[in-house]
């Protein structure tokens, strides 16, 4: 944000349609949004890249509704999380792979059982987080995977920091119960 002193001036530039402001926003937030989506997608970098593009595609027309109560990155995290959830809920279209091409396509399945076992715990946690109620899920994803401070989450949600901490504590209790089940 070199040309833009702070987020308020960046936001003013975005609302004025300045290309430099859009580039500055993407430069400042792309890595964070991509990392969040990479975690949500279980490490699938190609899917995370696609969903990051979709996040920004959805954000542009909605910039007018951004009220500035939270940081721009926190607002983008919310859009990114919703983009991922919409992707997960979307029915999949499967195209058959021709036999000639199947021989060329490398097998990307895990090489050993140990790799699958190592990822099983991470996957259980990811699925448990995704199964949380929406309000709790956003807080957990934004705070722990997106590293958004409690203060910013409180501003984004319009509640106190104590309320955010209580909600995170409640989310941990639900996650603990979900993960203890076989």
C-alpha positions in Angstrom: 0.0 0.0 0.0 2.8 2.4 -0.8 0.7 4.9 -2.7 -2.1 4.5 -0.1 -1.1 5.7 3.4 -3.7 3.5 5.2 -6.6 1.2 4.6 -9.1 4.2 4.5 -7.2 5.8 1.6 -7.0 2.4 -0.1 -10.7 1.9 0.3 -11.4 5.4 -1.1 -9.2 4.5 -4.1 -11.1 1.3 -4.6 -14.4 3.0 -4.5 -13.2 5.5 -7.0 -12.3 2.7 -9.4 -8.5 3.3 -9.3 -6.6 0.4 -10.8 -3.6 1.1 -8.6 -5.8 0.7 -5.5 -7.1 -2.7 -6.8 -3.5 -3.8 -7.4 -2.5 -2.6 -3.9 -5.4 -4.5 -2.3 -4.5 -7.7 -4.1 -0.8 -7.3 -3.3 -1.6 -6.8 0.4 -4.1 -9.6 0.8 -3.6 -12.3 -1.9 -1.1 -14.4 0.1 -3.3 -14.4 3.2 -6.5 -15.3 1.3 -4.7 -18.0 -0.6 -3.2 -19.5 2.6 -6.6 -19.6 4.2 -8.2 -21.3 1.2 -5.3 -23.7 1.0 -5.9 -24.8 4.6 -9.7 -25.1 4.0 -9.1 -27.2 0.9 -6.8 -29.6 2.7 -3.7 -28.4 0.9 -5.0 -28.5 -2.6 -3.1 -25.5 -4.0 -4.8 -25.6 -7.4 -8.2 -25.5 -5.8 -7.1 -22.8 -3.4 -5.8 -20.7 -6.4 -9.1 -21.1 -8.2 -11.1 -20.2 -5.1 -8.9 -17.2 -4.4 -9.7 -15.9 -7.8 -13.4 -16.5 -7.2 -13.1 -14.6 -3.9 -11.8 -11.5 -5.5 -14.3 -11.8 -8.3 -17.1 -11.8 -5.7 -15.4 -9.0 -3.7 -15.2 -6.4 -6.5 -18.9 -5.8 -6.9 -19.5 -6.0 -3.1 -16.9 -3.3 -2.2 -19.6 -0.7 -2.0 -21.2 -2.6 0.9 -18.0 -2.8 2.9 -18.5 -0.5 5.8 -15.0 -0.4 7.2 -15.8 -1.7 10.7 -13.2 -4.4 10.2 -10.0 -4.6 8.2 -10.4 -5.3 4.5 -8.6 -8.6 4.9 -11.1 -9.8 7.5 -13.9 -9.0 5.1 -12.1 -10.9 2.4 -11.7 -13.9 4.8 -15.5 -14.0 5.2 -16.0 -14.0 1.4 -13.3 -16.6 1.0 -14.8 -18.9 3.6 -18.2 -18.6 1.9 -16.7 -19.2 -1.5 -15.1 -22.4 -0.2 -18.4 -23.6 1.4 -20.3 -22.9 -1.8 -17.7 -24.9 -3.7 -18.1 -27.8 -1.3 -21.9 -27.7 -1.6 -21.8 -27.5 -5.4 -22.6 -30.8 -7.1 -19.7 -32.2 -9.0 -19.8 -32.9 -12.7 -17.6 -35.9 -13.6 -16.2 -36.4 -17.0 -15.0 -39.8 -18.0 -11.2 -40.0 -18.7 -10.4 -41.8 -22.0 -8.2 -44.9 -21.5 -5.3 -43.4 -23.6 -5.1 -40.4 -21.4 -5.5 -42.4 -18.2 -2.1 -44.1 -18.9 -0.5 -40.6 -19.2 -2.0 -39.0 -16.1 0.2 -39.6 -13.1 -1.3 -41.4 -10.1 -1.4 -38.8 -7.3 -2.7 -41.1 -4.6 -0.7 -41.4 -1.4 2.4 -43.5 -1.8 2.2 -45.2 1.6 -0.3 -45.8 4.4 1.8 -43.6 6.7 1.1 -40.5 4.7 -2.7 -41.2 4.8 -2.5 -41.8 8.6 -0.5 -38.6 9.2 -3.1 -36.6 7.3 -6.1 -38.3 8.9 -5.9 -36.1 12.1 -5.6 -32.9 10.1 -8.5 -33.9 7.9 -10.7 -34.8 10.9 -10.0 -31.4 12.4 -10.7 -29.6 9.1 -14.0 -31.4 8.7 -15.0 -30.8 12.3 -14.3 -27.0 11.8 -16.4 -27.0 8.6 -19.2 -28.7 10.5 -19.4 -25.9 13.1 -22.3 -23.5 13.0 -21.5 -20.7 10.6 -20.9 -18.0 13.3 -18.4 -20.2 15.2 -16.8 -21.6 12.0 -16.0 -18.1 10.7 -14.4 -17.1 14.0 -12.2 -20.2 14.2 -11.2 -20.1 10.6 -10.4 -16.4 10.6 -8.6 -16.4 14.0 -6.6 -19.6 13.8 -6.1 -20.2 10.1 -6.3 -16.6 9.0 -4.5 -15.1 12.0 -7.1 -12.3 12.4 -6.8 -10.7 15.9 -9.7 -11.0 18.3 -10.1 -7.2 18.3 -10.7 -7.2 14.5 -13.1 -10.1 14.7 -15.1 -8.3 17.4 -15.3 -5.2 15.2 -16.4 -7.3 12.2 -19.0 -9.1 14.1 -20.2 -6.0 16.0 -19.6 -7.6 19.4 -17.1 -7.2 22.2 -13.8 -9.0 22.4 -15.1 -10.9 25.4 -18.0 -12.2 23.3 -15.6 -13.3 20.6 -13.4 -15.1 23.2 -16.5 -16.8 24.6 -17.6 -17.9 21.1 -14.1 -19.3 20.4 -14.2 -21.2 23.8 -17.7 -22.6 22.8 -16.3 -23.6 19.4 -13.4 -25.4 21.1 -15.8 -27.3 23.3 -17.8 -28.4 20.3 -14.7 -29.3 18.4 -13.3 -31.3 21.3 -16.6 -33.2 21.5 -16.7 -33.9 17.8 -13.1 -35.1 17.7 -13.5 -37.4 20.7 -16.2 -39.3 18.8 -14.9 -42.3 16.9 
